[in-house]
Amino acid sequence: MFATKQEKTGLYYDLNARLVIYAPDALGTESSKTAEGVLRYASNPIVGVIDKSQAGKTVRQVTGIPLDLPVFASLEEALELKPQALLLGTAWSGGGLPPSWKPDLLKALEAGLDIVNGLHDFLSDDPELSKAAEKNSCKLIDVRRPPEHLPVGTAACRNLDSFVVLTVGTDCSVGKMTSSLELAKVAREKNKKAAFVATGQTGIMICGTGIAIDRVIGDFMSGAVEQMVLEAAVDNDYVFVEGQGSIVHPSFSGVTLSLMHGACPKALILCHNAKRSKIKEKGIDMDILPLDELVSLYERLCSYLQKTKVLGVAFNTHGMSEEDAAQAIASAEKLLNIPVCDPVRQGAGRLFDAIEKYKESLA
């Protein structure tokens, strides 16, 4: 079962526990990015997904992820496959716990399941859920809860031997975590020692540890990033840091800047949703800046602490035809004169090659 050990880098848990993912009325939508990230990358065995609106289908049919796992109509159906934990698989701005979920969460605890929660609302702060968890010897794992006693940043990552790469975005929810994971995968395939640093709830659920930077007090955000990168750099050639938000996003730019200052990256990969032209947030009517302007902006903002270059662009072309995706990628590559690709459709090989070539040029 899951452990609740708090380490310097955050919450650790058992990556062998059998999960069922809870994503009511959300699987296949933008709100289920946590569910889909865990389905695509987690090492935990997964028995299926709970989403009544898609019941009877498979994960492959709903999301395109190549897994023939069932989608259940109810928790009761899922319990027949003996999961050990219920993972809450949806995320949205604000991250509050829907009241309609609580009956299922109580049933899960009564059935002996731990609950893995990535919402901003902490389940362990709820008296009813805490009492049920204690009664049934279950754990409420709030992955967004930051560890105690985090340091203030000191730009200590500037002088690392490891090559630190940070993914940055044109907007939120454009594929920064996915790109970081795909780059780490390519590096390992090339027999390089590579670490992935999780800075958001989904990344933590995938690798079992990390710190959700958006829950850290402002003064300690860059220090939390710095601490994770310093630890990850030990015995690793490359450290791929999961980015958050966008430096020009009115809601989330503070988290982005803390990652830039804490990680002191030597290289950046810019991530972009090729179908999106507007900032994604209710109540905000702003265009996404042109890619070349964002490349220049990110490089300038990082340069005070560390000479940094954007070495490639990761395009999220999900939902686009092959022809439209290829055209969008070719257009961006012509504009920027750096590699552009979709790490999911095409793999991240060209992006990693650019990183490796730049690393060698600095030696």
Phi, psi and omega in degrees: 000178184284146174259162179237033182289126178265119178249180179305317186269012173114207191272129177253146171210169186289119181275009177252355181293140180283123183254148159240135185264134183255112182217061185299127178057029185225338186301131181090358178253172179297335180288346184260026182296330176293312178303314185288326176296317178294318179299321186280326192236342186291148176273344178300140169294139183237130182272337180157190184233141176261114176201100185304326184291341181240015185302143180093345178267178174251165176302320179300316183293326184274320189246341186086351176293130188285064177226127180266046177279147181285152170254120185267153176278336186208164174299321182302319177298317183294327183297338179296336179266010172057055172291159177256343181208148175258121179254122180284116195253015178241154180211143177207170181302129181095321172059039177279157178277118178295131179303330182293344180279337192301318178303319178292324179294321178294320177297319180298317178295319178298331178275001177090014181271136165289161178235127178257117190239126177251009180284164175290331175284124182274125181294326182292348176271354181270117185301320183292315180291321179297319179296317179294322179295316180295318180300322186256013179054044179250164180246139171256110187254101180269095189290344179274353180288120183284155176290164179281159168059050176282150182274167169275143182293146180229012183060031183291344183280358182297329190251022180288146172285326177296148181267112185266127180239126178248133172273133179234164189232159169277345183193178172280160176054054179241357177115024182292317178296313180302315181297319179297316180294320180292323177293318178297322178298314179297317180302315181293324177297333178266017177064030173262147175277120186224140178243145173251127179255115181274128181237007179221170189298321183290317177300320178296319179295330181283314187256353173091355180205167180139183178226128176282102189297331182288358175250002180272140176302140189311316183297340187249004183296308181294327177294322177296317178297313180304315181299316180294319181293318178301318179292317182292333184288342180295119177065022175237137177287322183231143173235117180257115186259125179292122179280168178220142173062211178208145183295341179253007181280122183301335182268325194236011185294332180297322178293319179300313182295323179296325177292319179296316182285324182286320184277334185046057188293147174272344178210153178236147167242120180277132182246140187211138171272113188294343180267356188254132177242348181241151174300135184269093174191132181300133178088358179248122178244084183222138176285148170287135181297151174305147185301319182294325177293321180292321176303311181297318182296312180298318181296318181294319182292328179280336193293338179297322181266330187199133174299122188223142177231144168280115187261350179184171180234129176261114180266130169268108183249023181304131179089355178265152174291161178302320182294313180294320179297315180298321180293317180296319180294315181297320180296316180293321180295323178294321180293317190262338181060037172222161182298138176229131178201166173263111184298336180278313180288319192244353187081164184258018184303315182292325178293317180293322178301319179294322178295314182296320179296318180293319178302316180295327181291338181271348184292000000 
